[in-house]
Amino acid sequence: MKALIIDDERLARKELTNLLQEYPEIDIVGEAVNAEDALEKINSLKPDLLFLDIQMPEKTGFELLESLDNVPEVIFTTAYDEYALKAFDFNALDYLLKPIEPDRLKDALNKLLKRAQPEEVGEVEDKKLGPNDRVFVKDGDKCWFVKLENIRLFESDGNYIKIYFDNFKPMIHKSLNALDERLDDRSFFRASRKHIINLTWVESIESWFNGGLMVVLRGGDKVEVSRRQAARFKEMMSL
C-alpha cells in the first residue's frame, strides 16, 4: 500500500518513517512539506494512504483534502486534539496525536488493513474498546477527544450517559447497554443497571446492603455494585 507523509516538520516525518519500518505492507512513496507540495505528489504518485498533519504553513491539511477530487485513506497526525471532530467529518481512518505512540499507530494500520480486505462470512465483531483507545465526546458546543483509561465512570441518566473524566461530566445520547457491548470487559465492569466502572480506578471496596458492594474510585466517587454483580466483581478483582 503506497503512503505519502505530509508534514512541515522534518523530525516528525523522520520519526514516522522510522515507526513505519515495522510495516512492510506500507510503502512510503514520498514526503511533502506543505499542502502545495502534497497536491503535486498526490497527483503524480497516486498514494493509497496519507499521513497528514493539520497545522501547516499557508494551507491546513483540511484545506488540502477539500481541494482533492479523489481522497485516499487519511490518518491525521497532529500535536493538537481540538481538531478531532472536524477530522472525522472527513471520514478519517484515525487521528494520531504527536508524539505518535507505536501502539496507536499499530491500531490505525490494523484498521486500514482490515478495511482493505473483503469481509469474511462469520467475521469476528469489531475489536472492543480498551484503555488505550480514544473516544470522541460531544456535549452541546463542547467536545473532547479522551483516552478511555482516563474515564473512571459511566452513569446512565434516562436516555443519556454521563461520562466522568478529569473534572468533566458531559452527557451523550446513548444507552448504557449499547456502550457495555463496545467496552472491553477486562477493563470496564458493569456494576449495576446504572453504572459501568473503570477497574483501574478502583481504590477500595466495602461490603454493602443485601450482599452488594460499595466501590470507591480514586477521586472519591462511590458506586454501588448490585448483589447480582458482586460475586463476578469479587472474582475479577481476586488473584
C-alpha positions in Angstrom: 0.0 0.0 0.0 1.5 3.3 -1.1 1.7 6.0 1.5 2.6 9.7 1.4 3.8 11.5 4.6 2.7 15.2 4.7 4.2 17.3 7.5 6.1 20.6 7.6 8.4 19.3 10.4 11.4 17.3 9.2 11.8 15.5 12.5 8.2 14.5 12.6 8.5 13.0 9.1 11.6 11.1 10.1 10.1 9.8 13.3 7.0 8.4 11.4 9.2 6.9 8.7 11.2 5.1 11.4 8.0 3.7 13.0 6.6 2.6 9.6 9.7 0.4 9.0 8.0 -2.2 11.1 5.2 -2.5 8.5 6.5 -3.9 5.1 3.0 -3.7 3.7 3.2 0.2 3.9 5.4 1.5 1.0 6.4 5.2 1.7 6.5 6.6 -1.8 7.3 10.2 -0.8 7.2 13.1 1.6 5.6 16.5 1.3 6.4 19.6 3.4 3.2 21.6 2.7 -0.2 21.4 1.0 1.0 22.6 -2.4 3.9 20.2 -2.4 1.5 17.4 -1.3 -1.0 18.2 -4.1 1.7 17.7 -6.7 2.9 14.4 -5.2 -0.7 13.1 -4.7 -1.4 13.7 -8.4 1.9 12.1 -9.6 2.4 9.3 -7.1 -1.3 8.3 -6.6 -0.8 7.2 -2.9 -3.4 4.9 -1.3 -2.8 6.5 2.2 -2.0 9.9 3.5 -0.3 10.5 6.9 -1.5 14.1 7.1 -0.5 16.9 9.5 -3.2 19.6 10.1 -1.4 22.8 11.0 1.0 23.7 8.1 2.1 27.0 6.6 -0.3 28.7 4.1 -2.9 25.8 3.9 -4.1 23.3 6.5 -4.4 19.6 6.0 -8.2 20.1 5.8 -7.9 22.6 3.0 -5.7 20.2 1.1 -8.3 17.5 1.3 -11.0 19.9 0.2 -9.0 20.5 -3.0 -8.8 16.8 -3.9 -11.2 15.2 -6.3 -10.4 11.7 -5.1 -9.3 11.5 -1.4 -7.1 8.5 -0.4 -7.4 7.0 3.1 -6.3 9.5 5.7 -4.6 9.1 9.0 -4.2 12.5 10.7 -1.0 13.2 12.7 -1.1 16.3 14.8 0.0 17.7 18.1 -3.5 19.1 18.8 -6.6 17.3 19.8 -9.1 20.1 19.2 -9.4 19.2 15.5 -10.7 15.7 16.2 -14.4 16.5 15.4 -13.6 18.1 12.1 -11.1 15.4 11.2 -13.8 12.7 11.4 -16.1 14.9 9.2 -13.5 14.0 6.5 -14.1 10.3 7.2 -10.5 9.9 8.5 -9.4 6.5 9.3 -7.7 7.6 12.6 -6.4 10.6 14.4 -2.9 10.2 16.0 -1.5 12.7 18.5 2.2 13.5 18.4 4.5 12.2 19.6 2.9 9.1 17.9 2.7 6.1 20.2 3.7 2.8 18.4 0.6 1.0 19.8 -1.8 3.7 18.4 -0.1 3.5 15.0 -0.5 -0.2 15.1 -4.2 0.1 15.8 -4.6 2.6 13.0 -2.9 0.4 10.5 -4.8 -2.7 11.6 -8.0 -0.7 10.9 -6.6 0.2 7.5 -5.6 -3.3 6.5 -8.9 -4.7 7.7 -10.8 -2.1 5.6 -8.7 -3.1 2.6 -9.6 -6.7 2.9 -13.1 -8.2 2.0 -15.1 -9.2 5.0 -15.4 -12.9 5.5 -18.6 -14.7 6.4 -18.8 -15.1 10.2 -16.0 -12.5 10.7 -15.5 -11.6 14.4 -17.2 -8.5 15.6 -15.3 -5.2 15.8 -12.5 -5.0 18.3 -13.6 -4.0 21.8 -12.6 -0.6 23.0 -9.8 -0.7 25.6 -7.9 1.7 27.8 -5.6 2.9 25.1 -8.4 3.8 22.7 -9.5 7.4 22.4 -13.2 8.3 22.1 -14.9 11.4 20.8 -17.3 13.0 23.3 -19.5 15.9 22.4 -21.9 17.7 24.7 -23.5 20.8 23.2 -20.8 23.1 21.8 -18.1 21.4 23.8 -16.1 18.4 22.6 -13.3 16.2 23.9 -11.0 13.5 22.4 -10.3 11.5 25.5 -8.4 8.3 26.3 -10.6 5.6 27.8 -8.1 5.0 30.6 -8.9 8.5 31.9 -12.6 7.8 32.1 -13.4 6.5 35.6 -17.2 6.1 35.4 -20.2 5.9 33.0 -23.5 6.6 34.6 -26.9 6.1 33.0 -29.3 9.1 33.2 -32.5 8.3 31.3 -31.7 8.1 27.6 -28.3 9.7 28.3 -24.9 8.6 29.7 -22.9 10.9 32.0 -19.1 10.4 31.4 -16.8 11.1 34.3 -13.2 12.2 33.5 -10.9 14.8 35.0 -13.3 17.5 36.3 -15.8 17.0 33.5 -19.1 15.2 33.4 -20.5 15.6 29.8 -23.7 13.8 28.7 -24.1 11.8 25.5 -27.2 10.4 23.9 -26.6 6.6 24.2 -27.8 3.6 26.1 -25.6 2.0 28.7 -26.4 -1.4 27.2 -25.0 -0.3 23.8 -21.9 1.1 25.4 -21.3 -2.0 27.5 -21.2 -4.1 24.3 -18.4 -1.9 22.9 -16.1 -1.8 26.0 -13.5 -4.5 26.9 -14.8 -6.2 30.0 -11.2 -6.8 31.2 -11.0 -3.1 31.9 -14.6 -2.0 32.4 -17.2 -3.6 34.6 -21.0 -3.3 34.6 -21.5 -2.6 38.3 -25.3 -2.2 38.1 -28.1 -1.2 35.8 -26.9 2.4 36.0 -23.1 2.2 36.2 -20.0 1.0 34.3 -16.7 1.5 36.2 -13.1 1.5 35.0 -11.4 -1.2 37.1 -8.1 0.6 37.2 -9.7 3.4 39.1 -10.9 1.2 42.0 -9.4 2.4 45.3 -11.3 0.4 47.9 -14.2 -2.0 48.3 -16.7 -2.3 51.2 -19.4 -4.7 52.0 -22.9 -3.2 51.4 -26.5 -3.9 52.0 -28.2 -7.1 50.7 -25.0 -8.8 49.7 -23.8 -5.9 47.4 -20.6 -3.9 47.5 -19.7 -0.3 47.6 -16.7 0.6 45.4 -14.8 3.8 46.0 -12.9 5.2 43.0 -9.8 7.4 43.0 -11.1 10.9 43.5 -13.9 9.9 45.8 -16.8 8.7 43.5 -18.7 5.9 45.1 -20.6 3.3 43.1 -22.8 0.5 44.4 -22.3 -2.9 42.9 -25.5 -4.8 42.8 -25.8 -8.1 44.6 -26.2 -9.9 41.2 -22.8 -8.5 40.0 -20.9 -8.6 43.4 -19.8 -12.2 43.0 -18.5 -11.7 39.5 -16.8 -8.5 40.6 -15.0 -10.3 43.5 -13.9 -13.0 41.1 -12.4 -10.5 38.7 -10.6 -8.5 41.3 -9.1 -11.5 43.2 -5.9 -13.5 42.5 
